[in-house]
Amino acid sequence: MELSSVDSNPVVTPSFFECEARDARNPEASSLKRLNKYEFQNTINDILARSLTAAETSTIMGQINTLIDAIPDEAVDDHNHLTISDHSFTPKHIDTFLSVVEKLAEIIMASNAYKNKIIGTCHTNAADDTCLTQFIQRFGKLSYRRPLKSEDVDWFKSVYQGHTAGYENLIAAFLSSPYFIYHYEMGEKVVAGTDNSVVSLSASEIANRLSYFYLQSLPDDELFSAAQNGSLLTAEGYAVQVNRLLESPVTRKRLNKYLSDQIFKIDETPTFRTDLASLSKRLSDLTSTATVTRRRENMIQEMYDFMDYIVWEKKGGYSDLMTSNLVFPRTADLAEIYDSPVWNGNFDESSLVKAEERSGVLTRALSLFTGTRSTRPIMRGVKVFNDYLCSGLPAPEDNDTPTSSVVQPHFTEREIVTAITQIPGTSCTGCHTGIINPLGFTFENFDSFGKFRTKEDVYFPDESINRGQVLATRDIASSTTINLGTTISGSFRNSLDLTKELSNNDLALACFNLKVWNFTSKQNYSIGKNDCATTSLFKEMKTTNSIYETLRQIPLQPEFLKRKIQ
């Protein structure tokens, strides 16, 4: 299948890309990928929804979601961040997956209404071979994400064994099969010019890649049909499915959430340190009431709404993501943080809420929230350097405060950080003075809740008799000089200046596209590895300034349609 991509785009790419000019772009070797927790959940939900009403599906999912939540999270990377590039399968995974599917089978078989719709009214006749065959073919196609072969049908008939628990056994067997749990890709034929290690995907495998990228679940009926009738293997038919899936409300809802989760590391959102007197005092000073759990959840939801607007509603680009001053507080507690009205949930122009001191994703409440009384400028600086410039910092030799540092009780957070990290001759000085602190200090005009400020309250220590009380109120200093060589250099007054610079920065744009490609491929590449796809997406974003259009280009990358066997 010949696909048109953006490789002929005249945009000049930066020198840090390493994409060899070659006739065929082949993917890097990868291990067999399994369903992650959310794909597992979505797939079961969507299999049920093929036969049941929305209410019935929701009822069943409500009974098994607690079990699904117990599935072990994916492994963590060097920065303690959950990553979808981990495909290990531990005994805990096996036990938890089995507990889910066994409970699901039990729920289905306990209800005549569920059995009639999922199996068929003939389920009462254990000797009805036609009914059994039809159920195996229908349910098997959904769980295997491809039509079953005759030998598959025969094997599942042997599982049935003709007794009363037969259908319950079948359901559990289908949903605990390796063909359900893993994204099996055997390939259709070896790609010419390779060492027999690269294979082109079959129509069913391509359908699965498309569906698990866009829908985060198994193919829908139309995609199944396109795979079976062969139209998916034509450039025209493939484009029809790509465009249809990208425009699907399911894609907008699910891809928006899971892509946001991965790119912005939503799992790292702190919790409130309610054991700190100063933090409790600050919470009591807020006029809008909400539990600390709800406050955290509301910040996360606002990030999803922000991405939903930028990507799907505005069809905006990376510059919009980094500089937009729109905020989307659905609740009074978050509106108080933004000093704005509550957003009504609509995307029409008259409903949009602006906060002039905000500038893009890095000034969302979620990005700025620390969970403590401290603004943690060190962590804010590390986040920008690692997550938005894809530049790694070495692990610190130790985190002990140097004995020569002098910290006074009335110091601002910036003065404290400077005192303990910028002492000449210590191991911390290089990274902190040149990289971490200058980046982090630009956000000091936001407090630890993400609320804009011009003054900082300095509190008595928690061990003091005056714990929780304000010791001094100091002016904020957010201006700094950043010198990261050719990456970022200059004087910055605050985060508005920094985010504007990042919005036009080639390395930051490449970093964003790399994370999108990592999400797509379920791999953990860095810049300089597998750069052809990232280069292509970089060119697309430069040309269209649209994340939405970049998402359309992802399945058009040659690597998307192949697999290299390890």
Secondary structure, DSSP 4 states (H G I P E B T S, - for coil): -----STT--PPPPTT------SS--PPB-PPPB--HHHHHHHHHHHHHTTS-HHHHHHHHHHHHHHHHTSPPPPB-TTS-B-TT-----HHHHHHHHHHHHHHHHHHHT-HHHHHHHT-GGGG-TT-HHHHHHHHHHHHHHHHTSPPPHHHHHHHHHHHTTSTTHHHHHHHHHHHSHHHHB-----SEEPTTS-S-EEEPPHHHHHHHHHHHHTSSS--HHHHHHHHHSGGGSHHHHHHHHHHHHT-HHHHHHHHHHHHHHHTTGGG-----TT-HHHHHHHHH-SS---HHHHHHHHHHHHHHHHIIIIIIS---HHHHHH--EE---SHHHHHHHTSPPP-S--SGGG-EE-TT--SGGGSHHHH--SSSS--HHHHHHHIIIIIS--PPPPPS--PPPTT----TT--HHHHHHHHH--TTSTTHHHIIIIIHHHHHTTTTB-TTS-B-SEEEEEPPTTSTTTTSEEEEEE----EEEE-TTS-EEEESSHHHHHHHHHT-HHHHHHHHHHHHHHHHT----TTSSHHHHHHHHHHHHHH--HHHHHHHGGGSGGGGEEE--
